[in-house]
């Protein structure tokens, strides 16, 4: 099972080739939608894209369900943050990455992300499996 990071959904929205290969990936694999990613997307994209994307995400949630951080994930993320500070980013998106990593690690789901460097650092504190996204045309 997989979770797609926010940056992957943005790439799908902005690149038709990436969208085609992403659709094939989702069709072949169990892809769970993260509530953390949904929140980031709602903040990041324009209203026209938001409507279409939310419709697609709701359809995907109906098939595979949604992944939301639980209380343990919040604690795991906070402990990782304190172990990584002050050498880590203070961006809100980094906190979201920690929550995403914690929920993926807890459930054994693999995260597909273009943000390999941050998740490699996070994986030293939270045992999250992560992979780079597929290349367009290589599904």
VOROLO-309607 format. One record per atom (N, C-alpha, C): x, y, z; residue in one letter. Coordinates in steps of 0.02 Angstrom, whole numbers, padded with zeros to 5 digits, always signed. Atoms other than C-alpha are relative to their C-alpha. Example, Ala and Ser with C-alpha at 12.3 -4.5 7.8 and 13.67 -1.06 7.14 Angstrom:
+00045-00059+00000a/+00615-00225+00390a/+00045+00060+00000a/-00042-00059-00003s/+00684-00053+00357s/-00039+00055+00037s/
END
This chain:
+00042-00059+00000x/+00000+00000+00000x/+00044+00062+00000x/-00038-00062+00010x/+00055+00177-00038x/-00041+00060+00021x/+00029-00067-00010x/+00021+00357+00011x/+00040+00046-00045x/-00034-00050+00042x/+00061+00497-00112x/+00008+00064+00040x/-00014-00063-00034x/+00143+00652-00040x/-00032+00057-00040x/+00030-00059+00031x/+00074+00824-00078x/+00035+00019-00065x/-00037-00020+00060x/+00213+00861-00203x/-00015-00045-00060x/+00018+00046+00055x/+00162+00708-00306x/-00067+00021-00030x/+00064-00023+00026x/-00018+00768-00319x/+00008+00065-00039x/-00013-00063+00035x/+00045+00941-00370x/+00030-00015-00069x/-00030+00019+00064x/+00154+00861-00505x/-00052-00030-00047x/+00053+00029+00040x/+00004+00761-00566x/-00045+00056-00029x/+00042-00056+00023x/-00098+00923-00578x/+00034+00041-00055x/-00036-00047+00044x/+00038+01017-00673x/+00031-00033-00061x/-00035+00033+00055x/+00107+00885-00793x/-00043-00057-00027x/+00045+00049+00029x/-00005+00787-00911x/+00031-00070-00005x/-00034+00065+00003x/+00124+00648-00935x/+00003-00032+00069x/-00003+00025-00069x/+00145+00632-00748x/-00069-00022+00022x/+00069+00018-00018x/-00044+00629-00729x/-00019-00068-00029x/+00017+00064+00032x/-00062+00484-00852x/+00035-00058+00036x/-00036+00054-00034x/+00073+00380-00768x/-00024-00006+00073x/+00027+00002-00068x/+00004+00428-00596x/-00066-00037+00003x/+00065+00036+00002x/-00170+00367-00644x/+00011-00075-00008x/-00015+00071+00008x/-00095+00202-00701x/+00027-00029+00065x/-00027+00023-00064x/+00002+00187-00537x/-00056-00011+00051x/+00056+00005-00048x/-00155+00219-00434x/-00045-00059-00018x/+00043+00055+00022x/-00254+00094-00539x/+00030-00068+00018x/-00034+00064-00013x/-00123-00043-00509x/+00015-00012+00073x/-00021+00006-00070x/-00088-00009-00325x/-00053+00026+00047x/+00044-00026-00052x/-00183+00018-00164x/+00031+00066+00025x/-00025-00066-00020x/-00160+00205-00135x/-00050+00030+00050x/+00040-00029-00054x/-00225+00275+00029x/+00012+00075-00001x/-00006-00073-00003x/-00259+00462+00044x/+00013+00021+00072x/-00016-00026-00066x/-00178+00549+00191x/-00038+00065+00014x/+00034-00062-00019x/-00279+00681+00283x/+00049+00058+00005x/-00051-00053-00002x/-00116+00778+00306x/+00010+00028-00070x/-00010-00020+00070x/-00093+00783+00117x/-00061+00039-00024x/+00061-00036+00021x/-00275+00835+00089x/+00002+00071+00027x/-00003-00068-00030x/-00252+00982+00209x/+00051+00043-00036x/-00050-00040+00036x/-00092+01037+00122x/-00024+00019-00070x/+00026-00015+00067x/-00176+01026-00048x/-00053+00054+00002x/+00052-00051-00005x/-00325+01129+00009x/+00030+00069+00008x/-00033-00064-00010x/-00206+01267+00061x/+00039+00022-00062x/-00050-00016+00052x/-00090+01256-00090x/-00027+00012-00070x/+00020-00004+00070x/-00195+01245-00247x/-00058+00047-00011x/+00053-00047+00017x/-00314+01361-00338x/-00068-00034+00002x/+00067+00027-00011x/-00502+01340-00325x/-00023-00046-00057x/+00021+00043+00055x/-00527+01265-00499x/+00032-00069+00007x/-00035+00064-00010x/-00397+01130-00468x/-00025-00035+00063x/+00022+00027-00064x/-00459+01107-00290x/-00063-00041-00008x/+00063+00035+00009x/-00634+01057-00344x/+00009-00067-00033x/-00012+00062+00037x/-00575+00926-00468x/+00040-00049+00044x/-00042+00042-00041x/-00441+00860-00351x/-00038-00030+00059x/+00040+00025-00057x/-00559+00845-00202x/-00049-00054-00022x/+00046+00052+00027x/-00683+00748-00309x/+00039-00065-00010x/-00041+00059+00011x/-00543+00628-00359x/+00022-00031+00066x/-00022+00025-00064x/-00479+00613-00181x/-00058-00035+00037x/+00058+00032-00032x/-00654+00576-00115x/-00015-00068-00031x/+00010+00065+00033x/-00671+00438-00244x/+00052-00050+00024x/-00053+00045-00023x/-00504+00365-00192x/-00011-00020+00073x/+00014+00015-00070x/-00550+00377-00007x/-00056-00052+00006x/+00056+00049-00001x/-00712+00281-00044x/+00025-00070-00016x/-00027+00066+00019x/-00606+00140-00118x/+00047-00027+00053x/-00054+00026-00044x/-00457+00128+00000x/+00000+00028+00070x/+00002-00031-00066x/-00500+00237+00149x/+00050+00058+00004x/-00045-00057-00013x/-00404+00382+00225x/+00046-00018+00058x/-00049+00009-00053x/-00251+00385+00335x/+00006+00066+00037x/-00004-00060-00041x/-00256+00510+00478x/+00047-00013+00059x/-00043+00008-00059x/-00126+00538+00614x/-00042-00011+00062x/+00034+00010-00064x/-00180+00470+00783x/+00042+00032+00055x/-00035-00032-00056x/-00123+00526+00955x/+00073-00023+00004x/-00069+00025-00001x/+00031+00414+00949x/+00043+00033-00055x/-00036-00032+00055x/+00080+00489+00781x/+00021+00071+00017x/-00016-00069-00021x/+00072+00665+00853x/+00059-00001+00048x/-00056+00005-00047x/+00187+00610+00994x/+00064-00020-00035x/-00059+00022+00038x/+00306+00521+00875x/+00029+00059-00039x/-00022-00059+00038x/+00314+00677+00766x/+00033+00051+00045x/-00028-00050-00046x/+00345+00790+00915x/+00068-00022+00027x/-00064+00025-00024x/+00484+00680+00982x/+00054+00004-00054x/-00047-00006+00055x/+00566+00674+00811x/+00020+00073-00010x/-00014-00072+00008x/+00552+00864+00798x/+00051+00022+00052x/-00046-00022-00053x/+00639+00887+00965x/+00069-00031-00009x/-00065+00031+00012x/+00777+00764+00920x/+00036+00033-00059x/-00029-00029+00060x/+00804+00850+00752x/+00015+00074+00008x/-00010-00072-00010x/+00796+01030+00816x/+00068+00012+00032x/+00019-00057+00044x/+00877+01153+00795x/+00027-00007-00071x/-00029+00009+00066x/+00957+01077+00640x/-00053-00010-00054x/+00052+00014+00049x/+00791+01054+00554x/-00040+00063-00017x/+00041-00055+00024x/+00673+01167+00462x/-00055+00016+00051x/+00055-00020-00042x/+00546+01265+00560x/-00064+00012-00041x/+00059-00008+00043x/+00424+01263+00413x/-00059-00041+00025x/+00061+00038-00017x/+00246+01211+00447x/-00003-00064-00042x/+00003+00059+00043x/+00263+01093+00300x/+00046-00056+00026x/-00042+00052-00028x/+00405+01003+00389x/-00036-00037+00057x/+00041+00032-00052x/+00291+00971+00538x/-00050-00047-00033x/+00046+00043+00037x/+00164+00902+00414x/+00035-00062-00025x/-00039+00058+00022x/+00301+00790+00343x/+00011-00049+00058x/-00010+00043-00058x/+00335+00723+00518x/-00065-00038+00017x/+00065+00034-00012x/+00149+00685+00545x/-00013-00053-00053x/+00009+00046+00055x/+00140+00603+00375x/+00045-00061+00009x/-00047+00055-00011x/+00295+00499+00411x/-00022-00045+00057x/+00021+00040-00058x/+00230+00445+00581x/-00060-00044-00016x/+00059+00041+00015x/+00062+00388+00514x/+00016-00054-00051x/-00021+00052+00048x/+00142+00296+00367x/+00040-00055+00035x/-00041+00049-00036x/+00269+00212+00482x/-00044-00045+00044x/+00044+00039-00045x/+00133+00158+00605x/-00039-00053-00039x/+00042+00046+00039x/+00030+00076+00467x/+00038-00042-00050x/-00040+00039+00047x/+00174+00007+00363x/-00011+00018-00073x/+00013-00023+00067x/+00123+00107+00211x/+00063+00034-00028x/-00057-00033+00032x/+00256+00165+00087x/-00021+00068-00026x/+00013-00068+00023x/+00261+00352+00053x/+00036+00011-00067x/-00029-00020+00064x/+00289+00408-00126x/+00009+00076+00003x/-00014-00072-00008x/+00375+00579-00120x/+00057+00021-00045x/-00056-00031+00036x/+00485+00693-00224x/+00048+00031+00049x/-00040-00033-00052x/+00555+00759-00060x/+00044-00051+00036x/-00041+00055-00028x/+00682+00620-00035x/+00048+00024+00054x/-00050-00022-00049x/+00808+00725+00061x/-00030+00010+00069x/+00031-00009-00066x/+00690+00778+00201x/-00021-00067+00030x/+00024+00063-00027x/+00616+00604+00217x/+00058-00048+00017x/-00059+00039-00020x/+00789+00525+00222x/+00022+00022+00070x/-00017-00025-00068x/+00827+00637+00373x/-00052-00022+00051x/+00054+00020-00045x/+00658+00599+00450x/+00005-00074+00016x/-00003+00073-00009x/+00684+00411+00426x/+00052-00020+00052x/-00048+00015-00054x/+00830+00420+00549x/-00034+00002+00068x/+00035-00007-00063x/+00701+00459+00684x/-00069-00034+00000x/+00065+00033+00009x/+00539+00385+00616x/+00010-00051-00055x/-00016+00051+00051x/+00552+00219+00522x/-00050-00002-00058x/+00046-00005+00056x/+00455+00276+00369x/+00034-00026-00063x/-00024+00023+00066x/+00477+00186+00203x/-00022+00052-00051x/+00018-00050+00050x/+00484+00310+00060x/+00036-00016-00065x/-00027+00011+00067x/+00515+00301-00127x/-00013+00062-00041x/+00013-00054+00049x/+00531+00426-00267x/-00058-00021-00044x/+00057+00017+00044x/+00381+00437-00383x/+00024-00032-00065x/-00011+00029+00066x/+00371+00343-00547x/+00021+00055-00048x/-00016-00048+00054x/+00440+00427-00701x/-00058-00002-00050x/+00053+00001+00050x/+00311+00481-00829x/+00016-00050-00055x/-00009+00049+00052x/+00286+00340-00952x/+00030-00065+00025x/-00033+00060-00025x/+00366+00210-00837x/-00042-00035+00052x/+00043+00034-00048x/+00216+00140-00745x/+00004-00072-00014x/
END
